[in-house]
């Protein structure tokens, strides 16, 4: 039912004076602010944008300002329309671009945001302009549901979505076949007639790649996955450790996008049968330099490409910002501050091992020491130390690389990963001859690293003599500080998290809610949880050819070590994350 407010403005654009008077009548705008707004000369921007930019005080809620969210909520209640927040990750760009032409959308300042079999959701910032509504329903033969949206978001996303959809359609061009079958690695199909594949240097492909990279930076993505399928290629972003589907590309366009990125990363474009690694350096829209590590993998339907995004600013973060603090940080400094020995970091792929090692090396790499690394591949180029790339084609592997580094008079050596006995022996020899060696192992927890070295063939007495300590880590999502709420603790869930050990339960814990800032996930960013095992005099006697990891864990815990789950439980008790999040990433261990 239309209100008096709505009837007066039917088929009219929103006016600044009218909005100000109604805000004042509803007690949201003070007399002084209303008078100031009414006297404002004609403005060229949307009246909602103008009011939001003035940062006027909300007369109804002391200490709060009339920002865009509050203005939209107020207006939505007045006109009976719900407020819609455009989340690009949840929008099918191809489908919404087909609802109406770009010219029609820009003329009426509207944007389709959802398309179903029965209805189309249209975002608008002019709730009283309805001239376009009947025409659109007639053409689409679907019900139109209107929602209220920030006019700035409509303008921005209209350009982004239509540019992206246009580039994809033009890139596909004549390559689109009726059958939808493309030429793939394992499923070769005879295509009758000459069909030109899209070129990696076409402007449309260039636009798609630029859009994907910029989009990933805006969404705080850590990885970009381009995955070919039978008919389409999927683009997914990993944000805070969770994958989100972003876009579907035609199979041929997906292959061209992969080729374009391979060209930029100086990879062999013609070679599609073996995995390749490359790197790329670019800038964000804000002007910050970002490094991308590229990795291809031949699959049944073409080359899968993963781009890992490394932000150089991460190296500038303190250990406290990474989540390593208090006793764990003190133990880590004690281990890495020694002049010789082996210090190991363990965890699965994507657990933050590289960030921890680089941050450590950055602090250790003073002008008085020579820091050398051998990596496969070099993940972040850092001028503070000397980095060497593994190259298997010329028989330069980790073991031969360490052997070469030993002749470079190093003080600190970082080995990307200990994978075999030869590399492990070289690391041991380096540690015995007065060098500090930092490296990684792929094990579940810290005590298991000792077992792994024994399995590789390193004698127990050499492990006792050289290994200074092991740190295992995982990344947990941190709750959004703006929207998290607190609730009483579920004792059963707490016992499941901390078993078989006893830990004082907190009175209440935080849980995720979701807001605009965290994209309705309830989480904002990730930090580490750590398990730091020091190879102390009490631990060393238990490092034998027939060691029991449970016994080493027990002794280490008696000296103050916390398991990954107990470290996570501490973060839960402080209201920083949730029990479910810790249990998702931290392994279950026996007592």
C-alpha positions in Angstrom: 0.0 0.0 0.0 1.5 3.3 -1.1 2.1 5.9 1.6 1.3 9.6 1.3 5.1 10.0 0.9 5.0 7.6 -2.0 1.9 9.1 -3.7 3.4 12.5 -3.8 6.5 11.3 -5.5 5.0 8.7 -7.8 6.8 8.6 -11.2 9.3 11.2 -9.9 12.9 11.1 -9.1 14.0 11.4 -5.4 14.5 15.0 -4.5 16.9 16.2 -1.8 14.5 18.7 -0.2 11.7 16.1 0.0 14.0 13.5 1.5 15.3 16.0 4.1 11.9 17.1 5.2 10.6 13.5 5.6 13.7 12.5 7.6 13.1 15.5 9.8 9.4 14.6 10.2 10.4 11.0 11.3 12.8 12.4 13.9 16.0 11.3 12.0 17.2 14.8 11.1 17.7 17.7 13.5 16.2 21.2 12.8 19.7 22.6 12.1 20.7 19.9 9.7 17.4 20.0 7.9 17.7 23.7 7.4 21.2 23.3 6.1 20.2 20.6 3.6 17.2 22.6 2.4 19.3 25.6 1.6 21.8 23.5 -0.4 22.0 24.5 -4.1 21.1 22.0 -6.7 23.4 18.9 -6.5 24.6 16.8 -9.4 24.8 13.5 -7.4 22.0 11.3 -6.3 20.3 12.8 -3.2 21.0 9.7 -1.1 24.7 9.9 -2.0 24.8 13.6 -1.1 23.1 13.0 2.3 25.4 10.0 3.1 28.5 12.1 2.3 27.5 14.9 4.6 27.9 12.5 7.6 24.9 14.1 9.4 24.0 12.9 12.9 21.1 10.6 13.3 18.7 12.5 15.6 17.0 9.2 16.6 20.2 7.4 17.7 22.7 9.5 19.6 26.3 9.0 18.4 25.3 7.4 15.1 25.5 9.0 11.7 23.1 8.8 8.7 25.2 6.7 6.5 24.0 5.0 3.3 22.9 1.8 5.1 20.7 3.7 7.5 19.3 5.9 4.7 18.4 2.9 2.6 16.8 1.1 5.5 14.7 4.2 6.3 13.6 4.7 2.7 12.9 1.0 2.2 10.5 1.0 5.2 8.8 4.1 3.8 8.2 2.7 0.3 7.8 -1.0 1.2 10.9 -2.3 -0.7 13.6 -4.4 0.8 17.3 -3.3 0.8 19.7 -5.3 -1.3 23.4 -5.5 -0.9 25.1 -6.4 -4.2 27.7 -9.2 -3.6 29.5 -9.9 -6.9 30.5 -13.4 -5.8 26.8 -14.4 -5.7 25.7 -12.9 -9.0 25.6 -14.8 -12.3 27.0 -12.1 -14.5 26.2 -13.8 -17.8 22.5 -14.3 -16.8 21.9 -10.8 -15.6 23.6 -9.2 -18.6 21.0 -11.0 -20.8 18.0 -9.6 -19.0 18.4 -6.1 -20.5 20.8 -4.2 -22.6 23.5 -2.0 -21.0 21.9 1.1 -22.6 18.5 0.3 -21.0 20.1 -0.4 -17.6 22.1 2.9 -17.7 19.2 5.0 -18.9 16.9 3.9 -16.1 19.8 3.4 -13.5 18.7 -0.1 -12.7 20.5 -3.5 -12.6 19.3 -7.0 -12.6 20.8 -8.9 -9.6 19.0 -12.2 -9.6 17.3 -14.3 -12.3 15.1 -17.3 -11.6 12.5 -19.2 -13.7 9.6 -17.1 -12.4 11.1 -13.7 -11.5 13.8 -11.2 -12.0 15.1 -9.1 -9.1 15.9 -5.5 -10.2 18.1 -3.2 -8.1 17.2 0.5 -8.2 17.8 3.6 -6.3 14.7 5.4 -7.6 11.7 3.6 -6.0 9.1 5.7 -7.7 10.1 5.4 -11.3 8.1 2.6 -12.8 8.0 3.4 -16.5 10.4 0.7 -17.3 8.7 -2.0 -15.2 5.8 -3.0 -17.5 8.0 -3.1 -20.6 10.5 -5.4 -18.9 7.9 -7.8 -17.6 6.3 -8.0 -21.1 9.6 -8.8 -22.8 10.9 -11.2 -20.1 7.5 -12.8 -19.4 8.6 -12.9 -15.8 7.6 -11.1 -12.6 9.8 -8.2 -11.7 10.6 -7.7 -8.0 12.2 -4.4 -7.1 14.8 -3.9 -4.4 16.5 -0.8 -3.1 20.3 -0.4 -3.5 23.1 2.1 -3.1 23.2 4.1 -6.4 27.0 4.1 -6.3 27.0 0.3 -6.3 24.5 0.2 -9.2 26.7 2.5 -11.3 29.9 0.6 -10.5 28.6 -2.9 -10.9 26.7 -2.0 -14.1 30.0 -1.1 -15.8 31.9 -4.1 -14.4 29.3 -6.7 -15.2 28.5 -5.6 -18.7 32.1 -5.1 -19.6 33.0 -8.6 -18.4 30.0 -10.3 -20.1 30.7 -8.3 -23.3 34.4 -9.4 -23.3 33.4 -13.1 -22.8 30.8 -13.0 -25.5 33.1 -11.3 -28.0 35.9 -13.6 -27.2 33.7 -16.6 -27.7 32.4 -15.2 -31.0 32.4 -17.8 -33.8 34.0 -20.5 -31.6 30.7 -21.2 -30.0 29.5 -24.6 -31.4 26.0 -25.9 -31.1 27.2 -29.1 -29.4 29.2 -27.2 -26.9 32.0 -29.6 -27.1 35.6 -28.3 -27.0 38.9 -30.0 -27.8 40.3 -31.3 -24.6 43.3 -33.3 -23.5 41.7 -36.7 -23.0 38.5 -36.3 -25.0 39.5 -35.5 -28.5 36.5 -34.8 -30.8 36.6 -34.3 -34.6 35.3 -30.8 -35.4 34.0 -30.5 -38.9 34.8 -27.1 -40.4 37.5 -24.6 -39.5 36.9 -23.0 -36.1 39.4 -20.4 -35.0 40.3 -20.5 -31.4 40.3 -17.2 -29.4 43.8 -15.8 -29.3 45.5 -15.1 -26.0 46.4 -11.6 -27.1 42.9 -10.6 -28.2 41.8 -7.4 -26.4 38.7 -9.2 -25.0 40.9 -11.9 -23.4 43.2 -9.2 -22.0 40.1 -7.5 -20.5 38.9 -10.7 -18.9 42.3 -11.4 -17.3 42.6 -7.8 -16.0 39.1 -8.0 -14.6 39.7 -11.3 -12.8 42.9 -10.0 -11.2 41.4 -6.7 -10.1 38.3 -8.5 -8.8 40.5 -11.0 -6.8 42.4 -8.1 -5.2 39.1 -6.4 -4.2 37.7 -9.5 -2.6 40.8 -10.3 -0.6 41.4 -13.6 -2.4 44.5 -15.6 -1.6 44.2 -17.9 -4.7 42.5 -17.8 -8.1 41.5 -21.2 -9.6 40.7 -21.5 -13.3 39.4 -25.0 -13.8 38.4 -26.4 -17.2 35.3 -28.7 -17.4 33.7 -30.5 -20.3 31.7 -27.5 -21.6 32.7 -24.6 -19.4 35.6 -23.4 -17.4 35.0 -22.4 -13.7 36.7 -19.5 -12.0 36.9 -19.8 -8.2 38.5 -17.5 -5.5 39.8 -18.7 -2.2 38.8 -16.1 0.4 39.8 -16.7 4.1 40.5 -20.3 3.3 37.1 -21.1 1.6 36.6 -21.4 -2.1 33.8 -19.3 -3.8 32.6 -19.8 -7.4 32.9 -16.5 -9.3 32.3 -17.1 -13.0 31.8 -19.6 -15.7 33.6 -19.2 -19.0 33.1 -21.0 -22.3 35.6 -23.8 -22.6 37.5 -22.1 -25.5 37.6 -18.7 -23.7 38.9 -20.5 -20.5 41.8 -22.0 -22.5 42.6 -18.6 -24.0 42.6 -16.9 -20.5 45.0 -19.7 -19.3 47.3 -19.1 -22.3 47.2 -15.3 -21.6 48.3 -15.8 -18.0 51.0 -18.3 -19.1 52.4 -15.7 -21.5 52.5 -13.1 -18.7 54.2 -15.6 -16.4 56.9 -16.5 -19.0 55.7 -20.1 -19.2 55.8 -22.3 -22.3 52.4 -21.7 -23.9 52.7 -24.6 -26.3 53.4 -27.2 -23.6 50.1 -28.4 -22.2 51.0 -31.9 -21.2 53.2 -31.3 -18.2 52.8 -29.2 -15.1 54.6 -25.8 -15.1 55.4 -23.1 -12.6 55.7 -19.4 -13.2 55.4 -16.1 -11.5 53.9 -12.7 -12.2 54.2 -9.3 -10.6 51.4 -6.7 -10.9 49.9 -3.8 -9.1 46.6 -3.4 -7.3 44.2 -0.5 -8.2 45.7 1.2 -5.1 49.2 1.0 -6.5 50.5 -1.7 -4.2 52.8 -4.3 -5.8 51.6 -7.9 -5.6 53.3 -11.1 -6.6 51.4 -14.1 -8.0 52.8 -17.6 -8.2 51.4 -19.6 -11.1 51.0 -23.4 -11.4 49.4 -25.4 -14.2 48.2 -28.9 -14.1 47.1 -31.0 -17.1 43.6 -32.4 -16.5 41.0 -34.4 -18.5 39.5 -31.3 -20.0 42.5 -29.0 -20.4 45.0 -27.1 -18.2 44.0 -26.2 -14.7 45.7 -23.0 -13.5 46.1 -21.8 -9.9 47.4 -18.3 -9.1 48.5 -17.9 -5.5 48.5 -14.2 -4.5 51.3 -13.1 -2.2 51.0 -9.7 -0.7 54.4 -8.2 0.1 52.8 -6.3 3.0 52.5 -9.7 4.8 56.3 -9.6 5.3 56.0 -6.4 7.2 53.6 -7.9 9.7 54.7 -8.6 13.2 54.5 -12.1 14.7 51.7 -10.8 16.9 49.7 -9.8 13.9 50.2 -13.3 12.4 48.8 -14.8 15.6 52.1 -16.0 17.2 52.4 -14.4 20.6 53.2 -15.0 24.3 55.0 -18.2 25.3 54.9 -19.6 21.7 56.6 -16.6 20.3 59.3 -16.7 23.1 60.0 -20.4 22.2 60.2 -19.5 18.5 62.6 -16.7 19.1 64.7 -19.0 21.3 64.9 -21.6 18.6 65.7 -19.3 15.7 68.1 -17.2 17.7 70.6 -20.0 18.0 73.7 -19.9 15.8 73.3 -23.5 14.5 70.8 -26.3 14.2 67.6 -27.2 12.3 64.3 -25.5 12.9 61.3 -27.0 11.2 57.9 -25.6 10.3 55.1 -28.1 9.5 51.6 -28.1 8.2 49.6 -28.7 5.0 49.6 -26.6 1.9 48.1 -23.2 2.6 48.7 -23.2 6.4 51.0 -20.2 6.4 54.4 -21.9 6.6 55.9 -19.7 3.9 54.7 -16.5 5.6 56.1 -17.6 8.9 59.5 -18.5 7.4 59.8 -15.3 5.4 58.8 -13.1 8.3 61.4 -14.9 10.4 64.1 -14.6 7.8 63.3 -10.9 7.3 64.0 -10.3 11.0 67.1 -12.4 11.0 68.6 -11.0 7.8 70.6 -8.2 9.2 73.7 -6.6 7.5 76.0 -8.9 9.6 74.7 -12.2 8.3 74.5 -14.0 5.0 71.0 -15.5 4.4 70.6 -17.9 1.5 67.5 -19.8 0.4 66.7 -22.6 -2.0 63.1 -22.9 -2.9 60.8 -24.7 -5.4 59.5 -22.3 -6.5 60.6 -19.0 -5.1 57.3 -17.8 -3.7 58.1 -14.2 -2.8 61.2 -12.4 -4.1 62.8 -10.6 -1.2 65.9 -8.4 -1.6 67.1 -8.9 2.0 68.4 -12.5 1.2 69.9 -14.5 -1.6 67.3 -16.8 -3.2 68.0 -19.8 -5.5 65.4 -21.6 -7.6 65.3 -25.4 -7.9 65.6 -26.5 -11.5 65.2 -30.2 -12.0 65.9 -30.0 -15.8 69.6 -29.2 -15.0 69.7 -31.6 -11.9 69.5 -28.7 -9.5 67.5 -30.1 -6.6 67.3 -29.3 -2.9 70.2 -31.6 -2.0 72.6 -30.3 -4.7 71.4 -26.7 -3.9 72.3 -27.0 -0.2 75.6 -28.4 -1.2 76.2 -25.4 -3.4 75.0 -23.0 -0.7 77.5 -24.4 1.7 80.3 -23.0 -0.5 78.7 -19.5 -0.3 79.8 -18.9 3.3 76.2 -18.7 4.6 75.1 -18.0 8.2 71.4 -19.0 7.7 70.0 -21.4 5.1 66.4 -21.8 4.3 65.5 -25.0 2.5 62.0 -24.9 0.9 61.1 -28.5 1.9 62.9 -31.6 3.2 61.5 -34.4 0.9 64.1 -37.1 0.8 67.1 -38.5 2.7 69.7 -36.7 0.7 68.2 -33.3 1.4 67.8 -34.2 5.1 71.4 -35.3 5.3 72.6 -32.1 3.7 70.5 -30.1 6.2 72.0 -32.1 9.1 75.6 -31.6 7.8 75.0 -27.9 7.5 73.6 -27.7 11.0 76.6 -29.7 12.4 79.0 -27.3 10.7 77.7 -24.2 12.4 74.8 -23.1 10.2 71.2 -22.3 11.2 68.9 -24.2 8.8 65.2 -23.4 8.5 62.9 -25.8 6.5 59.5 -27.3 6.2 58.0 -30.7 6.5 54.5 -32.0 5.6 53.4 -33.6 8.8 50.2 -33.4 10.9 51.8 -32.0 14.1 55.1 -31.2 15.7 56.0 -34.6 17.3 55.2 -36.4 14.0 58.1 -34.5 12.4 60.6 -36.4 14.5 59.0 -39.7 13.2 59.1 -38.3 9.6 62.9 -37.6 9.8 63.5 -41.2 11.2 61.4 -42.6 8.3 63.5 -40.7 5.8 66.6 -42.4 7.3 68.1 -39.7 9.6 69.7 -41.4 12.6 68.2 -40.7 16.0 71.4 -39.4 17.4 71.8 -36.8 14.7 68.2 -35.6 15.2 68.9 -35.2 18.9 72.1 -33.2 18.1 70.8 -30.9 15.3 67.0 -30.3 15.6 66.4 -27.3 17.8 62.6 -27.4 17.6 59.5 -27.9 15.4 56.5 -25.6 15.0 53.3 -26.9 13.5 50.7 -24.4 12.4 47.2 -23.9 10.9 45.2 -20.9 9.8 41.8 -20.2 11.4 39.3 -17.6 10.3 39.0 -14.7 12.8 35.5 -13.5 13.7 34.4 -10.1 12.3 34.9 -7.6 15.2 32.0 -5.5 13.9 29.2 -8.1 14.0 30.2 -11.0 16.3 28.0 -11.7 19.2 28.5 -13.7 22.4 26.5 -16.6 23.7 26.8 -19.2 26.6 29.3 -21.9 26.1 28.2 -25.4 24.9 30.1 -27.6 27.3 29.9 -30.7 25.2 31.4 -28.9 22.2 34.2 -27.5 24.4 35.0 -31.0 25.8 35.1 -32.4 22.3 37.5 -29.7 21.3 39.9 -30.1 24.2 39.7 -33.8 24.8 41.6 -35.8 26.1 43.0 -32.8 28.0 41.4 -30.6 30.6 41.1 -26.9 30.1 39.1 -24.3 32.0 36.0 -23.5 30.0 35.1 -19.8 29.4 31.7 -18.4 30.6 30.8 -17.4 27.0 32.1 -17.6 23.5 31.6 -15.5 20.3 29.8 -16.7 17.3 29.6 -15.3 13.7 26.6 -13.2 12.6 27.5 -11.6 9.2 27.5 -8.0 8.0 28.4 -5.8 5.1 32.1 -5.6 6.1 32.7 -9.4 6.2 30.4 -10.1 3.2 27.9 -11.9 5.5 30.3 -14.6 6.4 30.9 -13.6 10.0 34.6 -13.9 9.5 37.3 -11.3 8.5 40.8 -12.5 7.8 42.8 -15.4 9.2 45.5 -15.9 11.8 47.6 -18.8 12.9 47.3 -21.3 15.7 50.6 -22.9 16.7 52.2 -25.9 18.4 55.8 -25.2 19.3 57.9 -28.2 20.3 61.4 -27.4 21.7 63.9 -30.2 21.6 64.8 -29.8 25.2 67.1 -32.1 27.4 63.9 -33.8 28.7 62.6 -34.5 25.1 65.9 -35.7 23.7 66.1 -39.1 25.6 62.8 -40.1 24.0 64.1 -39.6 20.4 65.1 -43.2 19.7 64.7 -45.4 16.6 61.5 -46.8 18.2 60.1 -43.5 19.5 56.5 -42.9 20.6 55.1 -39.6 19.4 52.5 -39.7 22.2 55.4 -39.8 24.8 57.2 -36.9 23.2 54.0 -34.9 23.1 53.4 -35.7 26.8 56.9 -34.5 27.8 56.7 -31.4 25.7 53.3 -30.5 27.1 54.7 -30.8 30.6 57.2 -28.1 29.6 54.5 -25.8 28.4 53.7 -26.9 24.8 50.1 -26.4 23.6 48.7 -28.7 20.9 47.0 -27.1 17.9 43.6 -27.7 19.3 44.5 -26.3 22.7 46.0 -23.3 21.1 42.8 -22.9 19.1 40.8 -23.3 22.3 42.6 -20.3 23.8 41.6 -18.2 20.8 38.0 -19.4 21.2 38.1 -18.4 24.9 39.3 -15.0 23.9 36.3 -14.6 21.6 38.5 -14.5 18.4 37.2 -17.6 16.6 34.7 -20.4 17.0 34.9 -24.0 18.1 33.8 -25.3 14.7 36.5 -23.3 12.9 39.3 -24.8 15.1 37.9 -28.3 14.8 37.8 -27.8 11.0 41.5 -27.2 10.7 43.2 -28.7 13.7 43.9 -32.5 13.7 42.5 -34.9 16.3 45.3 -36.4 18.3 45.5 -39.2 20.9 46.7 -38.5 24.4 
